[in-house]
Amino acid sequence: MKKNLLLTFMLCLLTQAGMAQAPKWVEKAKRAIFSIITYDTNDKILNTGNGFFVTENGVALSDYSVFKGAQRAVIIDSDGKQMPVNAILGANDMYDVIKFSVGITDKKVAALQIAPVPPVVGAPIYLLPYSTQKDRISTQGTVKAVSKIAEKYYYYTLNMPLKDKMVSCPLMNAEGQVFGLAQRSSGQDTATTCYAVGAAFALSQTITALSSGDATLRSIGIKKGLPETEEQALVFLYMASSQVSADEYAILLDDYVRQYPTSVDGYMRRANNWLITAKEDADLQKAAADMDQALKVAKKKDEVYYNLAKMIYNYQLSKPEKVFKDWTYDKALEYVRTAFSIDPQPVYTQLEGDILFARQDYAGALVCYEKLNSTPLASASTFFNAAKTKELLKADPKEVIVLLDSCIAHCPQPITADMAPYLLERAQVNMNAELYRAAMLDYDAYFAAVGGKVNDVFYYYREQAAFKAKQFQRALDDIAKAIELNPKELTYRAEQAVINLRVGRNEGAVNVLNEALKIDPKYAEAYRLLGICQIQLKKNTEACASFAKAKELGDTNVDELIQKHCK
């Protein structure tokens, strides 16, 4: 009994000693500590906790658990003033720490200095609670153990009691420097022992280029800050553009321009975003203003003129009902030619060709594409552009094929699925040039490139190439496959009948046409073809009846057949 009384008396003394008056710096240091309130998606209170400033411009530390699932948060400082949390700057769920910034609207805030070295075992320490009172009350203790985390940071075991309301309060050394954040104790001896994660470790948390996909950060709905370097921030913007909403991305662009005001990329990206999302002329005016600013800060003016040209070109491709200012193809040409006059880059020539092509100046576009194809920038797409331009200029199909040959030669070999459409283009031009076997081979190459993933239309086109190349069995096989994939397409049935007629399978053709007429009894072409089959079978009376039915259904192509066979 006496032992229990003695233990109780000693604990009381320990508590009184822990709450005794601390060094003079405590009162000033406590001004850096604040209370945190986080809110959920319904704007209801989610969690409350503590935190403290570590820079005068509002960077602060706390525990991640308070913020998990939060959509917004505010802090209440020692003067009772409320300020919003405006950005998350890094987090670690394993060690339950978070770094964030608070929107500072006026003067600098009081901030704690991070201790440059960890306290040694046995050193006196002070835990400062959040308070709106001007006092020097603190909980005192000593360091029990120090261990390393993440190679150069520290985790502490402390001889000190900890209450729930003290979690994430700062732990200070005797010099008034913060070395740790108090953490929840999971052990049994919470009355005399607690733990802390290093403040330097919490401060080291950052946003990186890949943070937009970080599950820890994505669990928080509050806006994320940008990486601390311009290069990393640009990559972060690129990643975020496909992972966040349009509104969130617009806010990130504003933050980037604010954080890196001399970055040309920031103004150009924001200008293009204004262009993509524009709902009224005021949005386009903002895009124009950003590009003007990009010109002012740019060291390489040609790049900005090029991007201005590309922006206006894309704007014109959208076919606006009413043209904004002077954003025409002519203006785009002016800008890209200005860029070329500063630095004659092949990519500027390519854009000039694209603008001329869109303006239907095919001769001018061809000059640009041919010039481009004599540079290291020549590629499958540049030769394809030249081929399409020649085709529109009504050039000899064989000249177009030469350019398409170069296009395909510049594709990776064997040709991949993304490049396979070039084979279809050459197949069609080969058909136009009556090079039917070459067209059939292009269709075969396309089939291999896409791994056989084709539709009924493909089989129909390849059948036509095979038929005209006199590869009749292949033609029959392909048209049968087209019918299998799309049995209600009557054109395929008619084509199948024509092939059967061509190889003398007249009865087979009749059967195909009768099947077509079961699907659509008013299919005029089937009656005309049926009549031709009946002529071949010496059934002139039936043939004339079929021709008459075709004419009744509106087939004008049957007139000549009637005159020839039905006098």
C-alpha positions in Angstrom: 0.0 0.0 0.0 2.8 2.4 0.9 4.6 1.5 -2.4 1.4 2.5 -4.3 1.1 5.8 -2.5 4.8 6.5 -3.1 4.4 5.8 -6.8 1.4 8.0 -7.1 3.2 10.8 -5.2 6.2 10.5 -7.6 4.0 10.6 -10.7 2.3 13.8 -9.4 5.7 15.4 -8.9 6.7 14.3 -12.4 3.6 15.8 -13.9 4.1 19.1 -11.9 7.7 19.2 -13.1 6.6 18.5 -16.7 4.3 21.5 -16.6 6.7 23.8 -14.8 7.8 27.1 -16.3 10.1 26.5 -19.3 12.8 28.8 -20.8 12.0 32.3 -21.8 12.0 31.5 -25.6 8.9 29.2 -25.1 6.4 32.1 -25.1 7.6 33.4 -28.4 8.0 29.9 -29.9 4.4 29.1 -29.1 3.2 31.8 -31.6 4.3 29.4 -34.4 1.9 26.6 -33.2 -1.6 26.4 -34.4 -4.7 24.2 -34.4 -5.9 22.5 -37.6 -9.5 21.7 -38.7 -10.0 19.5 -41.8 -13.3 19.1 -43.7 -14.8 16.3 -45.8 -16.5 16.3 -49.1 -19.8 17.5 -47.5 -17.9 20.3 -45.7 -18.3 18.7 -42.3 -15.5 18.6 -39.8 -13.3 15.5 -40.5 -10.5 15.8 -38.0 -8.7 18.3 -35.8 -5.1 18.4 -34.8 -2.0 20.5 -34.3 0.8 21.9 -36.5 3.5 24.5 -36.6 5.2 26.9 -39.0 8.8 26.3 -40.1 9.1 29.2 -42.5 7.9 32.8 -42.2 6.0 32.5 -45.6 3.7 29.9 -44.2 5.2 26.4 -44.7 4.1 24.1 -41.9 4.3 20.6 -40.6 1.7 18.3 -39.0 0.5 14.6 -39.0 -0.8 13.1 -42.3 -3.7 11.4 -40.5 -5.4 14.7 -39.9 -5.5 15.4 -43.6 -6.3 12.0 -45.0 -9.6 12.3 -46.9 -9.8 16.1 -46.4 -11.2 18.4 -49.1 -10.2 21.6 -47.4 -8.5 22.6 -44.2 -8.0 25.7 -42.0 -5.6 26.6 -39.2 -6.2 28.8 -36.2 -3.1 30.5 -34.9 -2.2 31.6 -31.4 -4.1 34.9 -31.9 -7.3 33.0 -32.9 -6.9 34.1 -36.6 -8.2 31.6 -39.1 -6.2 30.9 -42.4 -6.8 28.4 -45.2 -4.4 25.6 -46.1 -3.7 26.4 -49.7 -1.4 23.5 -50.9 0.0 20.2 -49.8 3.8 20.1 -50.3 4.6 16.5 -49.4 3.5 13.6 -47.2 4.6 10.3 -45.8 1.9 7.9 -44.5 4.3 5.5 -43.0 5.8 8.0 -40.6 2.5 10.0 -40.5 3.9 13.4 -41.5 2.8 16.1 -43.9 4.1 19.4 -45.1 1.8 22.1 -46.4 1.5 25.8 -47.0 -1.0 28.3 -45.5 -2.3 31.3 -47.4 -0.5 34.3 -45.9 -2.3 37.5 -46.9 -0.4 40.1 -44.9 2.7 40.0 -42.7 5.1 37.1 -42.1 4.2 34.5 -39.5 6.2 33.3 -36.5 8.2 30.2 -37.4 10.3 27.6 -35.6 13.9 27.0 -36.5 14.8 23.3 -37.4 17.5 22.0 -35.1 20.7 21.3 -37.2 21.7 18.3 -35.1 19.6 15.8 -33.1 19.5 16.0 -29.3 21.6 13.3 -27.5 20.3 10.7 -25.2 19.5 12.3 -21.8 19.2 15.8 -23.2 16.4 18.0 -21.8 13.5 18.6 -24.2 10.2 20.6 -24.2 6.9 19.9 -25.8 5.0 23.1 -26.7 1.2 22.7 -26.8 -1.2 24.9 -28.9 -2.5 27.7 -26.8 -4.1 31.1 -27.3 -2.7 32.2 -23.9 0.5 34.1 -23.5 2.3 31.8 -21.1 5.4 29.6 -20.9 3.6 26.3 -20.0 5.2 23.3 -21.6 5.7 19.6 -21.0 9.3 18.7 -20.1 11.2 15.5 -20.5 14.4 13.9 -21.7 15.6 11.9 -24.7 15.5 8.2 -24.1 16.7 6.8 -27.4 17.6 8.1 -30.9 17.4 5.9 -34.1 17.9 6.7 -37.8 15.3 6.7 -40.5 15.8 7.3 -44.2 19.6 7.2 -43.7 20.1 10.8 -42.6 17.0 11.6 -40.4 16.0 10.6 -36.9 13.2 9.0 -34.8 13.1 9.5 -31.1 11.9 7.7 -27.9 11.3 10.2 -25.1 10.9 10.1 -21.4 7.7 12.2 -21.4 3.9 11.6 -21.0 1.7 12.5 -24.0 -1.9 13.4 -24.2 -4.0 13.0 -27.4 -4.3 16.8 -27.8 -0.5 17.0 -27.9 0.0 14.9 -31.1 2.0 16.8 -33.8 3.0 19.5 -31.3 6.6 20.6 -31.7 9.4 19.1 -29.5 12.2 21.6 -28.8 15.7 21.4 -27.6 17.2 23.6 -24.9 18.2 26.2 -27.5 14.6 26.7 -28.7 15.0 24.8 -31.9 12.4 22.2 -33.1 13.7 18.7 -33.6 10.6 16.6 -33.8 6.8 16.2 -34.0 5.1 14.3 -31.2 3.4 11.1 -32.4 0.7 8.9 -31.0 2.0 6.1 -28.8 1.0 2.5 -29.6 2.7 1.0 -26.7 1.6 0.3 -23.1 3.7 2.8 -21.2 2.1 6.0 -22.5 2.1 7.7 -19.1 5.9 8.1 -19.1 7.1 7.4 -22.7 6.2 8.9 -26.1 7.7 9.1 -29.6 8.6 11.7 -32.1 9.5 11.8 -35.8 12.3 14.2 -36.9 11.1 17.6 -37.9 13.9 17.7 -40.6 12.4 14.5 -42.0 8.9 16.0 -42.2 10.4 19.1 -43.8 12.2 16.9 -46.4 8.8 15.7 -47.9 8.4 17.1 -51.4 6.2 17.0 -54.5 8.1 15.4 -57.4 7.3 15.1 -61.1 5.5 11.8 -60.4 3.6 12.9 -57.3 0.3 13.3 -59.2 0.0 9.5 -59.1 1.0 9.1 -55.5 -1.8 7.3 -53.6 -0.9 9.1 -50.3 -1.3 12.5 -51.9 -4.3 11.5 -54.0 -6.2 10.6 -50.8 -6.2 14.3 -50.0 -8.5 16.5 -52.0 -6.6 19.7 -51.2 -4.6 21.2 -54.0 -1.0 19.9 -54.3 1.9 22.3 -54.6 4.4 22.2 -57.5 7.9 20.7 -57.3 10.6 23.0 -56.2 12.5 23.0 -59.6 11.2 24.3 -62.9 12.1 21.1 -64.8 10.4 18.9 -62.3 7.4 21.2 -62.2 7.0 21.0 -66.0 7.0 17.2 -65.8 4.5 17.3 -63.0 2.2 19.5 -65.1 2.4 17.1 -68.0 1.5 14.1 -65.8 -1.3 16.0 -64.0 -2.9 17.1 -67.3 -4.3 13.6 -67.8 -4.9 12.8 -64.1 -6.8 15.8 -62.6 -9.9 17.6 -63.6 -9.8 20.6 -66.0 -10.5 23.0 -63.2 -7.6 21.5 -61.1 -5.3 21.6 -64.0 -6.1 25.3 -64.7 -5.3 26.1 -61.0 -2.0 24.3 -61.4 -1.1 26.3 -64.4 -1.8 29.5 -62.5 0.4 28.3 -59.7 3.2 27.4 -62.1 3.1 30.9 -63.7 3.1 32.5 -60.3 6.0 30.3 -59.0 8.0 30.6 -62.3 7.2 34.0 -63.7 10.0 33.9 -66.2 9.2 30.5 -67.6 8.1 30.7 -71.3 6.6 27.2 -71.0 4.2 28.3 -68.3 2.6 31.1 -70.4 2.5 28.9 -73.5 0.9 26.0 -71.7 -1.7 28.2 -70.0 -2.4 30.0 -73.3 -3.1 26.6 -75.0 -5.3 25.6 -72.1 -7.3 28.8 -72.5 -7.6 28.0 -76.2 -8.8 24.4 -75.6 -11.4 25.4 -72.9 -12.4 28.8 -74.3 -16.1 29.5 -74.0 -16.0 33.2 -75.0 -13.7 35.8 -76.5 -12.5 36.8 -73.0 -10.9 33.4 -72.7 -9.1 33.8 -76.0 -8.0 37.3 -74.9 -6.3 35.6 -71.9 -4.6 33.2 -74.3 -3.3 36.1 -76.4 -2.1 37.9 -73.3 -0.2 34.9 -72.1 1.5 34.5 -75.5 2.4 38.2 -75.5 4.0 37.7 -72.0 5.8 34.6 -73.3 7.3 36.8 -76.1 8.5 39.4 -73.5 10.3 36.9 -71.2 11.6 34.5 -74.0 15.2 34.5 -74.9 14.5 32.4 -78.0 11.7 34.4 -79.6 11.4 32.0 -82.6 10.0 29.3 -80.3 7.3 31.6 -79.1 6.4 32.8 -82.7 6.3 29.1 -83.7 3.9 28.3 -80.8 1.8 31.3 -81.6 1.5 30.1 -85.2 0.6 26.6 -84.1 -2.0 27.9 -81.6 -3.8 30.0 -84.3 -3.5 27.1 -86.8 -5.2 24.8 -84.3 -7.8 27.5 -83.6 -8.6 27.7 -87.3 -8.8 23.9 -87.6 -11.7 24.0 -85.1 -13.7 26.1 -87.7 -14.8 28.9 -85.5 -18.1 30.6 -86.5 -16.6 34.0 -85.8 -12.9 34.6 -86.1 -11.2 36.1 -83.0 -9.2 39.3 -83.8 -6.8 38.5 -86.6 -6.4 34.8 -85.9 -6.4 33.6 -89.5 -4.3 31.1 -91.4 -2.5 34.2 -92.9 -1.6 35.4 -89.4 -0.3 31.9 -88.5 1.8 31.9 -91.6 3.2 35.3 -90.7 4.2 34.0 -87.3 5.8 30.8 -88.5 7.7 32.6 -91.2 9.0 35.1 -88.5 10.1 32.1 -86.5 12.0 30.7 -89.5 13.6 34.0 -90.2 15.1 34.0 -86.7 16.2 30.4 -86.8 15.5 28.2 -89.9 14.4 25.1 -88.1 12.9 22.3 -90.2 10.0 21.9 -87.8 9.0 25.5 -88.7 8.9 24.5 -92.4 6.7 21.6 -91.5 4.2 23.8 -89.7 4.3 26.2 -92.7 3.4 23.3 -95.0 0.5 22.2 -92.7 -0.9 25.7 -92.6 -0.7 26.0 -96.5 -2.3 22.6 -96.8 -5.2 23.6 -94.5 -5.5 26.8 -96.6 -5.7 24.5 -99.7 -2.6 26.0 -101.2 -1.4 22.5 -102.1 1.4 23.6 -104.4 2.9 25.8 -101.6 2.5 23.0 -99.1 4.2 20.5 -101.4 7.2 22.8 -101.7 7.5 22.9 -97.9 7.1 19.1 -97.5 9.7 18.4 -100.2 12.1 20.7 -98.6 11.4 19.0 -95.2 12.0 15.6 -96.7 15.6 16.6 -97.6 16.4 17.3 -93.9 17.1 15.0 -90.9 13.5 15.7 -89.8 12.2 13.6 -92.7 9.9 10.9 -91.4 7.0 8.6 -92.4 4.5 11.4 -91.7 6.4 14.0 -93.7 6.5 11.7 -96.8 2.9 10.9 -96.3 2.0 14.6 -96.2 3.9 15.1 -99.5 2.1 12.1 -101.0 -1.4 13.4 -100.0 -0.6 16.8 -101.4 0.5 15.4 -104.7 -2.6 13.3 -104.8 -4.8 16.4 -104.3 -2.8 18.1 -107.1 -4.0 15.3 -109.4 -0.4 14.0 -110.0 0.2 10.7 -111.7 -0.6 8.0 -109.1 2.8 6.4 -109.6 4.4 9.7 -108.4 2.2 9.4 -105.3 3.2 5.8 -104.8 6.9 6.7 -104.9 6.3 9.1 -101.9 4.3 6.5 -100.1 7.1 4.0 -100.6 9.4 6.4 -98.8 6.8 6.9 -96.1 6.6 3.2 -95.4 10.4 2.8 -95.7 10.7 5.3 -92.8 8.4 3.2 -90.6 9.9 0.8 -88.0 10.2 -2.6 -89.5 8.3 -4.8 -89.2 5.5 -2.2 -89.4 3.6 -1.8 -86.2 -0.1 -1.3 -85.8 0.1 2.4 -85.3 1.9 2.8 -88.6 -0.3 0.3 -90.5 -2.7 2.9 -91.9 0.0 4.0 -94.3 -0.2 0.6 -95.9 -4.0 1.1 -96.4 -3.3 4.4 -98.1 -0.7 2.9 -100.4 -3.1 0.0 -101.2 -5.8 2.5 -102.3 -3.4 4.5 -104.5 -2.1 1.2 -106.0 -5.8 0.4 -106.8 -6.1 3.8 -108.5 -3.0 3.1 -110.5 -4.4 -0.3 -111.5 -1.5 -2.1 -109.7 -3.9 -4.6 -108.2 -1.4 -7.3 -107.1 0.7 -4.6 -105.3 -2.5 -3.4 -103.6 -3.4 -6.9 -102.5 0.1 -7.3 -101.0 -0.3 -4.0 -99.1 -3.6 -5.3 -97.6 -1.8 -8.5 -96.6 0.9 -6.5 -94.9 -1.7 -4.4 -93.1 -3.5 -7.6 -91.9 -0.2 -8.9 -90.4 0.7 -5.5 -88.8 -2.6 -5.4 -86.9 -2.5 -9.0 -85.9 -5.5 -9.9 -88.0 -7.8 -7.5 -86.1 -9.8 -6.3 -89.0 -13.5 -5.8 -89.9 -15.8 -6.7 -92.7 -14.9 -3.6 -94.7 -11.3 -4.6 -94.8 -12.2 -8.0 -96.3 -14.4 -6.3 -98.9 -11.6 -4.0 -100.0 -9.0 -6.8 -100.1 -11.5 -8.9 -102.1 -11.7 -6.2 -104.7 -7.9 -6.1 -105.1 -7.8 -9.9 -105.3 -10.6 -10.0 -107.9 -9.0 -7.4 -110.1 -5.6 -9.2 -109.7 -7.5 -12.3 -110.9 -6.9 -14.1 -107.6 -10.5 -15.4 -107.7 -10.3 -18.0 -104.9 -8.8 -15.4 -102.6 -11.6 -13.0 -103.6 -14.2 -15.6 -102.8 -12.6 -16.4 -99.4 -12.5 -12.7 -98.5 -16.0 -11.8 -99.5 -17.3 -14.9 -97.6 -15.5 -13.6 -94.5 -17.0 -10.1 -95.0 -20.5 -11.7 -95.2 -19.8 -13.8 -92.1 -18.9 -10.6 -90.1 -21.8 -8.6 -91.5 -24.4 -10.9 -93.0 -27.0 -8.2 -93.6 -24.8 -6.0 -95.9 -26.3 -6.7 -99.3 -23.4 -5.1 -101.2 -21.2 -8.1 -100.1 -23.8 -10.6 -101.4 -23.9 -8.8 -104.8 -20.1 -8.9 -104.9 -20.0 -12.6 -104.1 -22.5 -13.2 -106.9 -20.3 -11.2 -109.4 -17.2 -13.3 -108.5 -19.2 -16.5 -109.0 -20.4 -15.2 -112.3 -16.8 -14.4 -113.3 -15.6 -17.9 -112.6 -18.6 -19.5 -114.3 -20.4 -20.6 -111.1 -23.7 -19.4 -112.4 -25.9 -21.6 -110.1 -23.8 -20.5 -107.1 -24.4 -16.9 -108.1 -28.2 -17.6 -108.3 -28.2 -19.1 -104.8 -26.3 -16.1 -103.4 -28.8 -13.6 -105.0 -31.8 -15.5 -103.8 -30.4 -15.3 -100.3 -30.0 -11.5 -100.7 -33.6 -11.2 -101.9 -34.8 -13.0 -98.8 -33.1 -10.3 -96.7 -34.5 -7.5 -98.9 -37.1 -8.4 -101.6 -36.8 -4.9 -103.0 -33.0 -5.0 -103.7 -33.0 -3.9 -107.3 -29.3 -4.8 -108.1 -29.9 -8.4 -107.0 -32.7 -8.8 -109.7 -30.4 -7.3 -112.4 -27.6 -9.7 -111.5 -30.0 -12.6 -111.2 -31.1 -11.8 -114.8 -27.5 -11.9 -116.0 -27.1 -15.3 -114.3 -30.3 -16.6 -116.0 -28.9 -15.4 -119.4 -25.8 -17.5 -118.8 -28.1 -20.4 -118.0 -30.1 -19.9 -121.2 -33.2 -18.9 -119.3 -34.1 -15.8 -121.3 -37.7 -15.5 -120.2 -36.8 -15.7 -116.5 -34.0 -13.2 -117.2 -36.3 -10.7 -118.8 -38.7 -10.9 -115.9 -35.8 -10.3 -113.5 -34.6 -7.3 -115.6 -38.2 -5.9 -115.6 -38.4 -6.2 -111.8 -35.0 -4.4 -111.4 -36.3 -1.6 -113.6 -39.5 -1.5 -111.6 -37.5 -1.0 -108.4 -35.5 1.9 -110.0 -32.3 0.3 -111.3 -31.4 2.4 -114.4 -28.4 0.3 -115.2 -30.7 -2.5 -116.5 -32.0 -0.6 -119.5 -29.1 -1.7 -121.8 -29.6 -5.3 -120.8 -33.3 -5.2 -121.6 -32.7 -3.7 -125.0 -30.1 -6.4 -125.8 -31.9 -9.5 -124.5 -35.6 -8.7 -124.3 -36.8 -7.5 -127.7 
